[in-house]
């Protein structure tokens, strides 16, 4: 993923008003992010941990950002859950992320949900740059590039569901 500026990120939101996009918390460390290892940019709002944001760049080169609400990771949870994006399993590290749909559908209260890594670091888990613990990654016979393509396809499908009315 190519680095994005704060202005590009704020302009990319598809499911919140321009005013809300201007008020939301964008990471201050954009220059320090591992952009070459990211398939999308994801973060939680430090002032409101139930708020999360995801920005992806489509095949057309345009950024699309989604505002979401997510539950906090259950500390000490023993049951393992799997992220629907990267297929990493975590003990307490997966949250249901719910995004209002774009446009009138979202204004009417319609939303889309997906189970995701609570820290939104799917790209790093897939590449082995972040460890979710023993047994977090299932043994697969596909290549790293195929795993990355699958994760990107899952993220793109979620964003497309948010975008459609």
C-alpha positions in Angstrom: 0.0 0.0 0.0 1.2 3.5 -0.8 1.4 6.0 2.1 -1.7 8.1 2.6 -1.9 11.6 4.0 -4.4 12.7 6.6 -6.2 14.8 4.0 -6.5 11.8 1.7 -7.8 9.6 4.5 -10.4 12.1 5.7 -11.7 12.6 2.1 -12.0 8.8 1.5 -14.8 8.1 4.1 -17.9 6.6 2.4 -20.2 6.0 5.4 -20.0 9.2 7.4 -20.5 12.9 6.8 -17.7 15.2 5.8 -18.0 16.9 9.2 -17.7 13.5 11.0 -14.7 12.6 8.9 -13.0 15.9 9.9 -13.7 15.3 13.6 -12.5 11.7 13.8 -9.1 10.8 15.1 -6.5 10.0 12.4 -3.2 8.3 13.6 -0.5 10.8 14.2 2.2 8.3 13.2 1.3 7.9 9.5 4.9 8.5 8.5 6.0 5.6 10.7 3.5 3.0 9.5 4.9 -0.1 7.7 3.2 0.9 4.5 5.0 -1.7 2.4 3.5 -4.4 4.6 0.0 -3.0 4.7 -2.9 -4.2 2.5 -5.1 -1.6 4.3 -4.7 1.0 7.0 -6.7 0.2 10.1 -6.8 1.8 13.6 -8.8 2.3 16.7 -9.6 5.7 18.1 -7.6 6.2 21.3 -10.2 8.5 22.8 -13.1 6.1 21.9 -11.8 2.5 21.8 -15.2 1.2 20.4 -14.6 3.3 17.2 -12.4 1.8 14.5 -11.5 2.9 11.0 -10.3 1.1 7.9 -8.9 2.6 4.7 -8.2 0.6 1.5 -7.2 1.5 -2.0 -9.0 -0.2 -4.8 -7.8 -1.4 -8.2 -8.8 2.0 -9.5 -6.3 3.7 -7.2 -9.0 5.5 -5.2 -9.0 5.3 -1.4 -12.2 4.2 0.4 -12.5 4.5 4.2 -15.1 3.0 6.5 -16.0 4.1 10.0 -16.9 1.2 12.3 -17.9 0.3 15.8 -16.3 -2.6 17.5 -16.4 -4.3 20.8 -13.3 -4.3 22.9 -11.3 -7.5 22.8 -12.3 -9.8 25.7 -9.3 -9.9 28.0 -8.7 -13.4 29.3 -11.2 -15.0 27.0 -10.2 -18.7 26.5 -12.3 -19.4 23.4 -10.5 -18.9 20.1 -12.1 -16.9 17.4 -11.1 -16.5 13.7 -10.8 -13.2 11.8 -12.9 -13.3 8.7 -10.4 -11.1 6.8 -7.0 -12.9 7.4 -8.1 -16.2 8.9 -5.9 -15.7 12.0 -7.3 -17.2 15.2 -7.0 -15.4 18.5 -7.9 -15.9 22.1 -9.9 -12.7 22.7 -8.3 -10.8 19.8 -11.3 -10.8 17.4 -14.1 -8.3 17.5 -17.3 -7.8 15.7 -16.9 -4.7 13.6 -20.1 -3.0 12.5 -20.2 -0.3 9.8 -23.2 1.8 8.9 -24.0 1.4 5.2 -23.2 4.4 3.0 -25.9 6.8 1.9 -29.6 6.6 2.8 -29.4 2.9 3.8 -26.9 3.9 6.6 -29.1 6.9 7.6 -32.0 4.4 8.0 -29.8 2.4 10.4 -28.7 -0.4 8.1 -25.2 -1.8 8.8 -22.8 -4.5 7.8 -20.8 -6.5 10.3 -17.7 -8.7 10.1 -15.4 -10.4 12.6 -11.9 -8.9 12.4 -8.6 -8.8 14.3 -9.3 -6.4 17.2 -6.1 -4.5 16.4 -6.9 -4.3 12.7 -3.4 -5.7 11.9 -4.5 -8.5 9.5 -1.7 -7.5 7.0 1.0 -8.0 9.6 -0.5 -11.4 10.9 -0.6 -12.8 7.3 3.0 -11.8 6.7 4.2 -13.2 10.1 5.3 -9.7 11.2 3.0 -9.9 14.2 2.4 -13.0 16.3 -1.1 -13.9 17.6 0.3 -16.8 19.7 0.6 -20.5 19.2 -1.7 -22.0 16.6 -2.9 -18.6 15.4 -2.1 -19.3 11.8 -3.6 -22.5 10.3 -1.2 -24.6 8.1 -2.1 -23.8 4.5 -0.5 -25.0 1.3 -1.1 -21.7 -0.5 1.7 -19.1 -1.0 2.1 -15.9 1.0 1.0 -14.0 -2.1 -2.2 -16.0 -2.3 -2.9 -15.4 1.4 -2.4 -11.7 0.8 -4.7 -11.7 -2.2 -7.4 -13.5 -0.2 -7.1 -11.0 2.7 -7.3 -8.1 0.2 -10.4 -9.7 -1.5 -12.1 -10.1 1.9 -11.4 -6.5 2.9 -12.6 -5.3 -0.5 -15.8 -7.4 -0.3 -16.6 -5.9 3.2 -16.0 -2.3 1.9 -18.2 -3.1 -1.2 -21.0 -4.2 1.1 -20.8 -1.0 3.1 -20.8 1.0 -0.1 -23.9 -0.6 -1.7 -27.3 0.7 -0.8 
